[in-house]
Amino acid sequence: MSKKCPICHWKLENEGDIIEASGSYIEYKCPRCGTNKFSQEAIQDLPAEHLSREQNTIISISLRNEYEHRGRTPSNRILKLGDLLKILDVYQKKDPIEKMDNLLFEIDKRSTYVGKPIEIVLEFDYPLYHCTDSKELDYIIDLLSSGEDSFITATNTPIPPNEHHQTLHERKGTIQIKGYQRIRELIESRKDFRQCFVAMWFDPKIDVVFENAIKPAIEFIEEGESEPRFKALRIDRTEHTNDINDEIIAQIRRSRFMVCDLTGYRGGVYFEAGFAYGLGMEVIYTCNKNWINQENYIDDNGNNGTCQ
């Protein structure tokens, strides 16, 4: 069994970082990618894809953000090769301004009080901030912390090496008044939006959930009003001539909040939720309880699998 993360190739040496479960999957606890379960077939077949470093980084970004969004808890989903390749199909890069805004939101979300310094380990955390490597994350932190009217203040502290890893570099970011003003500006800019983006599995079996539960809840008409405050949007029911992935990103940007139904463990749904989360949008999660409780599922290729 490889002692490296199959995605970012970080060397894992701590006891319990790699767990093989009954030969069906291997769980890797990677400080970059988070804790994820991969099918044995995915581990075996992934090298034959000859993915570039950039492609591996994209997968790492998606997995790490998903891991953080579920509260750093293990997922029941077993990732197959098709799931990993799907990430490459749907991923949309953030531009530099989006990366800086995303970092501000992440620091704010992790702060339990105003002015709390948030630790950022460059070598481990660059996927969380949608960066290609630790140097890019370091530079983005510098951009946010430069000048008299900086968005954050940031310290730089090397972490002494131990028997398990090379020298790491930690930076502690603290939001300043201009940073809080930028966060408020981004939140205020969404207040006039009246659209709710619904990310879910487009399967006829659960259309009834959308029609009878999700959509009515979003489009509820308040007393004294003649029309709903918000409109529900599903991308498969929207007319457009754009590339589907570009249209998804555009519609998420136009939305006030998102409802994300995780039933079916669809790779695209996880990505859409992560993108909305990075924009500072409120994301409301739902899921059929049977899918949470280790039930059977169907992957993106229509094959039966088992969620363990």
C-alpha positions as a Markdown table, in Angstrom:
| # | Residue | x | y | z |
|---|---|---|---|---|
| 1 | Met | 0.0 | 0.0 | 0.0 |
| 2 | Ser | 1.3 | 3.4 | -0.9 |
| 3 | Lys | 2.2 | 5.6 | 2.0 |
| 4 | Lys | 1.5 | 8.8 | 0.0 |
| 5 | Cys | -1.7 | 10.6 | -0.6 |
| 6 | Pro | -2.9 | 9.4 | -4.1 |
| 7 | Ile | -3.8 | 13.0 | -5.1 |
| 8 | Cys | -1.2 | 15.4 | -3.8 |
| 9 | His | 1.5 | 12.7 | -3.0 |
| 10 | Trp | 2.2 | 14.1 | 0.5 |
| 11 | Lys | 4.1 | 11.4 | 2.4 |
| 12 | Leu | 1.9 | 10.0 | 5.2 |
| 13 | Glu | 3.7 | 8.5 | 8.1 |
| 14 | Asn | 1.6 | 9.0 | 11.2 |
| 15 | Glu | -0.2 | 5.9 | 12.5 |
| 16 | Gly | -3.8 | 6.0 | 11.4 |
| 17 | Asp | -3.3 | 8.2 | 8.4 |
| 18 | Ile | -4.0 | 5.3 | 6.1 |
| 19 | Ile | -6.8 | 2.8 | 6.8 |
| 20 | Glu | -7.7 | -0.1 | 4.5 |
| 21 | Ala | -11.3 | -1.2 | 5.0 |
| 22 | Ser | -12.1 | -4.8 | 4.0 |
| 23 | Gly | -10.4 | -4.5 | 0.7 |
| 24 | Ser | -13.2 | -2.3 | -0.7 |
| 25 | Tyr | -11.6 | 1.1 | -0.1 |
| 26 | Ile | -8.7 | 2.9 | 1.4 |
| 27 | Glu | -9.1 | 6.0 | 3.6 |
| 28 | Tyr | -6.3 | 8.6 | 3.5 |
| 29 | Lys | -6.0 | 11.3 | 6.2 |
| 30 | Cys | -4.1 | 13.9 | 4.3 |
| 31 | Pro | -3.3 | 17.3 | 5.7 |
| 32 | Arg | -3.7 | 18.9 | 2.3 |
| 33 | Cys | -6.7 | 17.0 | 0.8 |
| 34 | Gly | -8.5 | 16.1 | 4.0 |
| 35 | Thr | -9.9 | 12.7 | 5.0 |
| 36 | Asn | -11.2 | 10.9 | 2.0 |
| 37 | Lys | -12.1 | 7.3 | 1.0 |
| 38 | Phe | -11.0 | 6.0 | -2.4 |
| 39 | Ser | -12.1 | 2.7 | -4.0 |
| 40 | Gln | -9.3 | 0.2 | -4.5 |
| 41 | Glu | -9.9 | 0.4 | -8.3 |
| 42 | Ala | -9.5 | 4.2 | -8.2 |
| 43 | Ile | -6.1 | 3.8 | -6.4 |
| 44 | Gln | -5.0 | 1.3 | -8.9 |
| 45 | Asp | -6.3 | 3.0 | -12.1 |
| 46 | Leu | -5.4 | 6.6 | -11.2 |
| 47 | Pro | -1.7 | 6.4 | -12.2 |
| 48 | Ala | -2.6 | 5.3 | -15.7 |
| 49 | Glu | -4.5 | 8.6 | -16.3 |
| 50 | His | -1.1 | 10.4 | -16.1 |
| 51 | Leu | -2.7 | 13.5 | -14.6 |
| 52 | Ser | -0.6 | 16.7 | -14.6 |
| 53 | Arg | 0.4 | 18.5 | -11.4 |
| 54 | Glu | -2.3 | 21.1 | -12.2 |
| 55 | Gln | -5.0 | 18.5 | -12.5 |
| 56 | Asn | -4.0 | 16.8 | -9.2 |
| 57 | Thr | -4.1 | 20.2 | -7.6 |
| 58 | Ile | -7.6 | 20.9 | -8.9 |
| 59 | Ile | -8.8 | 17.6 | -7.4 |
| 60 | Ser | -7.0 | 18.4 | -4.1 |
| 61 | Ile | -8.7 | 21.8 | -4.0 |
| 62 | Ser | -12.1 | 20.2 | -4.4 |
| 63 | Leu | -11.6 | 17.5 | -1.9 |
| 64 | Arg | -10.1 | 19.8 | 0.7 |
| 65 | Asn | -12.9 | 22.3 | 0.4 |
| 66 | Glu | -15.6 | 19.6 | 0.6 |
| 67 | Tyr | -13.8 | 18.2 | 3.7 |
| 68 | Glu | -13.8 | 21.6 | 5.4 |
| 69 | His | -17.5 | 22.2 | 4.5 |
| 70 | Arg | -18.6 | 19.0 | 6.1 |
| 71 | Gly | -16.9 | 20.1 | 9.4 |
| 72 | Arg | -13.7 | 18.0 | 8.9 |
| 73 | Thr | -15.6 | 14.8 | 9.4 |
| 74 | Pro | -15.1 | 11.6 | 7.3 |
| 75 | Ser | -17.5 | 11.2 | 4.4 |
| 76 | Asn | -19.5 | 8.0 | 3.6 |
| 77 | Arg | -18.8 | 8.5 | 0.0 |
| 78 | Ile | -16.3 | 6.2 | -1.6 |
| 79 | Leu | -14.5 | 8.1 | -4.5 |
| 80 | Lys | -14.2 | 6.2 | -7.7 |
| 81 | Leu | -12.0 | 7.2 | -10.7 |
| 82 | Gly | -15.1 | 8.7 | -12.5 |
| 83 | Asp | -15.7 | 11.0 | -9.5 |
| 84 | Leu | -12.2 | 12.3 | -9.6 |
| 85 | Leu | -12.2 | 12.9 | -13.4 |
| 86 | Lys | -15.7 | 14.6 | -13.0 |
| 87 | Ile | -14.0 | 17.2 | -10.7 |
| 88 | Leu | -11.7 | 18.2 | -13.6 |
| 89 | Asp | -14.7 | 18.6 | -15.9 |
| 90 | Val | -16.7 | 21.0 | -13.7 |
| 91 | Tyr | -13.9 | 22.9 | -11.9 |
| 92 | Gln | -13.7 | 26.6 | -12.6 |
| 93 | Lys | -10.6 | 28.5 | -11.6 |
| 94 | Lys | -10.9 | 31.6 | -9.4 |
| 95 | Asp | -9.2 | 34.8 | -10.6 |
| 96 | Pro | -6.8 | 36.6 | -8.2 |
| 97 | Ile | -9.5 | 38.9 | -6.7 |
| 98 | Glu | -11.8 | 35.9 | -6.1 |
| 99 | Lys | -8.9 | 34.1 | -4.3 |
| 100 | Met | -8.3 | 37.1 | -2.1 |
| 101 | Asp | -12.0 | 37.5 | -1.3 |
| 102 | Asn | -12.2 | 33.7 | -0.6 |
| 103 | Leu | -9.2 | 34.0 | 1.8 |
| 104 | Leu | -10.9 | 36.8 | 3.7 |
| 105 | Phe | -14.2 | 34.8 | 4.0 |
| 106 | Glu | -12.3 | 31.8 | 5.2 |
| 107 | Ile | -10.4 | 33.7 | 7.9 |
| 108 | Asp | -13.7 | 35.3 | 9.0 |
| 109 | Lys | -15.5 | 32.0 | 9.2 |
| 110 | Arg | -12.8 | 30.4 | 11.3 |
| 111 | Ser | -12.6 | 33.4 | 13.7 |
| 112 | Thr | -14.5 | 32.9 | 16.9 |
| 113 | Tyr | -14.0 | 36.5 | 17.9 |
| 114 | Val | -13.0 | 39.8 | 16.1 |
| 115 | Gly | -9.3 | 40.0 | 15.7 |
| 116 | Lys | -8.5 | 36.4 | 16.3 |
| 117 | Pro | -5.4 | 35.3 | 14.4 |
| 118 | Ile | -6.0 | 32.3 | 12.1 |
| 119 | Glu | -3.2 | 29.9 | 11.5 |
| 120 | Ile | -2.4 | 29.1 | 7.9 |
| 121 | Val | 0.2 | 26.4 | 7.1 |
| 122 | Leu | 1.3 | 27.2 | 3.6 |
| 123 | Glu | 2.4 | 23.7 | 2.6 |
| 124 | Phe | -0.9 | 22.2 | 3.8 |
| 125 | Asp | -3.5 | 24.9 | 3.3 |
| 126 | Tyr | -3.0 | 26.2 | -0.2 |
| 127 | Pro | -5.8 | 23.9 | -1.7 |
| 128 | Leu | -8.3 | 25.3 | 0.8 |
| 129 | Tyr | -7.6 | 28.8 | -0.6 |
| 130 | His | -7.8 | 27.6 | -4.3 |
| 131 | Cys | -4.1 | 28.2 | -4.8 |
| 132 | Thr | -1.8 | 26.2 | -7.1 |
| 133 | Asp | 1.0 | 25.9 | -4.4 |
| 134 | Ser | 2.3 | 27.3 | -1.2 |
| 135 | Lys | 4.1 | 30.1 | -3.0 |
| 136 | Glu | 0.9 | 31.4 | -4.5 |
| 137 | Leu | -0.9 | 31.3 | -1.2 |
| 138 | Asp | 2.0 | 33.2 | 0.4 |
| 139 | Tyr | 1.9 | 35.9 | -2.2 |
| 140 | Ile | -1.9 | 36.3 | -1.9 |
| 141 | Ile | -1.4 | 36.8 | 1.9 |
| 142 | Asp | 1.2 | 39.4 | 1.1 |
| 143 | Leu | -1.2 | 41.2 | -1.2 |
| 144 | Leu | -3.9 | 41.4 | 1.4 |
| 145 | Ser | -1.4 | 42.5 | 4.1 |
| 146 | Ser | 0.6 | 45.1 | 2.2 |
| 147 | Gly | 0.2 | 48.8 | 2.5 |
| 148 | Glu | -1.1 | 51.1 | 5.3 |
| 149 | Asp | -4.7 | 50.2 | 4.6 |
| 150 | Ser | -4.2 | 46.4 | 4.5 |
| 151 | Phe | -7.1 | 43.9 | 4.6 |
| 152 | Ile | -5.3 | 41.7 | 7.1 |
| 153 | Thr | -2.1 | 41.6 | 9.2 |
| 154 | Ala | 0.0 | 38.5 | 8.8 |
| 155 | Thr | 3.0 | 37.0 | 10.7 |
| 156 | Asn | 5.4 | 34.5 | 9.3 |
| 157 | Thr | 6.7 | 31.7 | 11.5 |
| 158 | Pro | 8.7 | 28.6 | 10.4 |
| 159 | Ile | 7.6 | 25.4 | 12.1 |
| 160 | Pro | 10.6 | 23.3 | 13.2 |
| 161 | Pro | 10.8 | 20.0 | 11.3 |
| 162 | Asn | 10.2 | 16.7 | 13.1 |
| 163 | Glu | 10.5 | 13.0 | 12.3 |
| 164 | His | 7.3 | 13.1 | 10.1 |
| 165 | His | 7.8 | 16.1 | 7.8 |
| 166 | Gln | 10.0 | 18.7 | 6.2 |
| 167 | Thr | 10.1 | 22.3 | 7.4 |
| 168 | Leu | 6.7 | 23.9 | 7.2 |
| 169 | His | 5.8 | 27.6 | 7.2 |
| 170 | Glu | 2.9 | 29.1 | 9.2 |
| 171 | Arg | 1.3 | 32.4 | 8.7 |
| 172 | Lys | -1.2 | 33.9 | 11.1 |
| 173 | Gly | -3.8 | 36.2 | 9.5 |
| 174 | Thr | -5.9 | 38.7 | 11.4 |
| 175 | Ile | -8.6 | 40.7 | 9.6 |
| 176 | Gln | -8.3 | 44.5 | 9.8 |
| 177 | Ile | -11.0 | 47.1 | 9.4 |
| 178 | Lys | -10.6 | 47.3 | 5.6 |
| 179 | Gly | -11.0 | 43.5 | 5.5 |
| 180 | Tyr | -14.2 | 43.7 | 7.4 |
| 181 | Gln | -15.5 | 46.4 | 5.1 |
| 182 | Arg | -14.7 | 44.3 | 2.1 |
| 183 | Ile | -16.6 | 41.4 | 3.6 |
| 184 | Arg | -19.6 | 43.6 | 4.3 |
| 185 | Glu | -19.4 | 45.0 | 0.7 |
| 186 | Leu | -19.5 | 41.5 | -0.8 |
| 187 | Ile | -22.4 | 40.5 | 1.4 |
| 188 | Glu | -24.4 | 43.7 | 0.8 |
| 189 | Ser | -23.9 | 43.3 | -3.0 |
| 190 | Arg | -26.0 | 40.1 | -2.8 |
| 191 | Lys | -29.0 | 41.5 | -0.9 |
| 192 | Asp | -30.9 | 42.5 | -3.9 |
| 193 | Phe | -30.6 | 39.1 | -5.5 |
| 194 | Arg | -33.9 | 37.1 | -5.6 |
| 195 | Gln | -32.6 | 33.9 | -7.0 |
| 196 | Cys | -31.9 | 30.6 | -5.1 |
| 197 | Phe | -29.7 | 28.2 | -6.9 |
| 198 | Val | -30.6 | 24.6 | -6.3 |
| 199 | Ala | -27.8 | 22.0 | -6.7 |
| 200 | Met | -29.1 | 18.5 | -6.7 |
| 201 | Trp | -29.1 | 15.1 | -8.5 |
| 202 | Phe | -31.1 | 15.4 | -11.7 |
| 203 | Asp | -32.8 | 12.0 | -11.4 |
| 204 | Pro | -36.6 | 11.5 | -12.0 |
| 205 | Lys | -36.8 | 9.6 | -8.8 |
| 206 | Ile | -36.2 | 12.7 | -6.7 |
| 207 | Asp | -37.9 | 15.3 | -8.9 |
| 208 | Val | -40.8 | 14.9 | -6.5 |
| 209 | Val | -38.6 | 16.2 | -3.7 |
| 210 | Phe | -37.8 | 19.4 | -5.7 |
| 211 | Glu | -41.4 | 19.9 | -6.8 |
| 212 | Asn | -43.1 | 19.2 | -3.5 |
| 213 | Ala | -40.6 | 20.3 | -0.9 |
| 214 | Ile | -37.6 | 22.3 | -2.0 |
| 215 | Lys | -39.2 | 24.6 | -4.5 |
| 216 | Pro | -42.3 | 25.4 | -2.4 |
| 217 | Ala | -40.1 | 26.2 | 0.5 |
| 218 | Ile | -38.0 | 28.6 | -1.5 |
| 219 | Glu | -41.0 | 30.2 | -3.4 |
| 220 | Phe | -43.2 | 30.5 | -0.3 |
| 221 | Ile | -45.5 | 33.6 | -0.6 |
| 222 | Glu | -45.5 | 35.6 | 2.6 |
| 223 | Glu | -48.8 | 36.9 | 4.0 |
| 224 | Gly | -49.8 | 40.1 | 2.3 |
| 225 | Glu | -47.6 | 39.5 | -0.7 |
| 226 | Ser | -48.7 | 38.5 | -4.2 |
| 227 | Glu | -45.5 | 36.8 | -5.3 |
| 228 | Pro | -42.7 | 34.9 | -3.7 |
| 229 | Arg | -39.6 | 36.7 | -2.4 |
| 230 | Phe | -37.3 | 34.2 | -4.0 |
| 231 | Lys | -37.3 | 32.0 | -7.1 |
| 232 | Ala | -35.8 | 28.6 | -7.3 |
| 233 | Leu | -33.4 | 27.8 | -10.2 |
| 234 | Arg | -32.3 | 24.4 | -11.4 |
| 235 | Ile | -29.7 | 24.5 | -14.1 |
| 236 | Asp | -31.3 | 21.6 | -16.0 |
| 237 | Arg | -34.6 | 23.6 | -16.3 |
| 238 | Thr | -32.9 | 26.8 | -17.5 |
| 239 | Glu | -32.7 | 27.7 | -21.2 |
| 240 | His | -29.2 | 28.8 | -22.2 |
| 241 | Thr | -26.7 | 28.5 | -25.1 |
| 242 | Asn | -23.5 | 28.7 | -23.0 |
| 243 | Asp | -21.2 | 26.0 | -21.9 |
| 244 | Ile | -23.1 | 24.2 | -19.0 |
| 245 | Asn | -20.2 | 24.7 | -16.5 |
| 246 | Asp | -19.9 | 28.4 | -17.4 |
| 247 | Glu | -23.7 | 28.8 | -17.0 |
| 248 | Ile | -23.7 | 27.1 | -13.6 |
| 249 | Ile | -21.0 | 29.5 | -12.3 |
| 250 | Ala | -22.8 | 32.5 | -13.8 |
| 251 | Gln | -26.1 | 31.5 | -12.2 |
| 252 | Ile | -24.5 | 30.9 | -8.8 |
| 253 | Arg | -23.0 | 34.4 | -8.9 |
| 254 | Arg | -26.5 | 35.8 | -9.5 |
| 255 | Ser | -28.0 | 33.9 | -6.5 |
| 256 | Arg | -28.7 | 35.1 | -3.0 |
| 257 | Phe | -28.3 | 31.7 | -1.5 |
| 258 | Met | -28.1 | 28.0 | -2.4 |
| 259 | Val | -30.0 | 24.9 | -1.5 |
| 260 | Cys | -27.7 | 21.9 | -1.9 |
| 261 | Asp | -29.2 | 18.4 | -1.8 |
| 262 | Leu | -26.5 | 15.8 | -1.3 |
| 263 | Thr | -28.7 | 12.8 | -2.2 |
| 264 | Gly | -26.8 | 10.7 | -4.7 |
| 265 | Tyr | -23.3 | 11.9 | -3.9 |
| 266 | Arg | -23.0 | 13.8 | -7.2 |
| 267 | Gly | -19.6 | 15.3 | -7.8 |
| 268 | Gly | -20.9 | 18.4 | -9.5 |
| 269 | Val | -23.2 | 19.2 | -6.5 |
| 270 | Tyr | -20.2 | 19.1 | -4.1 |
| 271 | Phe | -18.3 | 21.5 | -6.4 |
| 272 | Glu | -21.2 | 23.9 | -6.8 |
| 273 | Ala | -21.7 | 24.1 | -3.0 |
| 274 | Gly | -18.0 | 24.7 | -2.6 |
| 275 | Phe | -18.0 | 27.5 | -5.1 |
| 276 | Ala | -21.0 | 29.2 | -3.5 |
| 277 | Tyr | -19.4 | 28.8 | -0.1 |
| 278 | Gly | -16.2 | 30.5 | -1.4 |
| 279 | Leu | -18.3 | 33.5 | -2.5 |
| 280 | Gly | -19.7 | 33.9 | 1.1 |
| 281 | Met | -23.1 | 32.6 | 0.1 |
| 282 | Glu | -25.4 | 30.9 | 2.6 |
| 283 | Val | -25.6 | 27.2 | 1.6 |
| 284 | Ile | -28.5 | 25.1 | 3.0 |
| 285 | Tyr | -27.8 | 21.4 | 2.9 |
| 286 | Thr | -30.4 | 18.6 | 2.6 |
| 287 | Cys | -30.1 | 14.9 | 2.1 |
| 288 | Asn | -32.3 | 11.8 | 2.0 |
| 289 | Lys | -31.6 | 10.0 | 5.3 |
| 290 | Asn | -31.2 | 6.7 | 3.6 |
| 291 | Trp | -28.1 | 8.0 | 1.8 |
| 292 | Ile | -26.6 | 9.1 | 5.1 |
| 293 | Asn | -27.1 | 5.7 | 6.7 |
| 294 | Gln | -24.7 | 3.7 | 4.4 |
| 295 | Glu | -27.2 | 2.8 | 1.7 |
| 296 | Asn | -26.7 | 1.8 | -1.9 |
| 297 | Tyr | -26.1 | 4.5 | -4.5 |
| 298 | Ile | -25.5 | 4.9 | -8.2 |
| 299 | Asp | -22.4 | 6.6 | -9.5 |
| 300 | Asp | -22.1 | 9.1 | -12.4 |
| 301 | Asn | -21.8 | 6.3 | -14.9 |
| 302 | Gly | -25.0 | 4.6 | -13.7 |
| 303 | Asn | -23.2 | 1.8 | -11.9 |
| 304 | Asn | -24.3 | 0.4 | -8.6 |
| 305 | Gly | -22.0 | 1.0 | -5.6 |
| 306 | Thr | -22.1 | 0.8 | -1.8 |
| 307 | Cys | -21.6 | 3.8 | 0.5 |
| 308 | Gln | -19.7 | 2.5 | 3.5 |
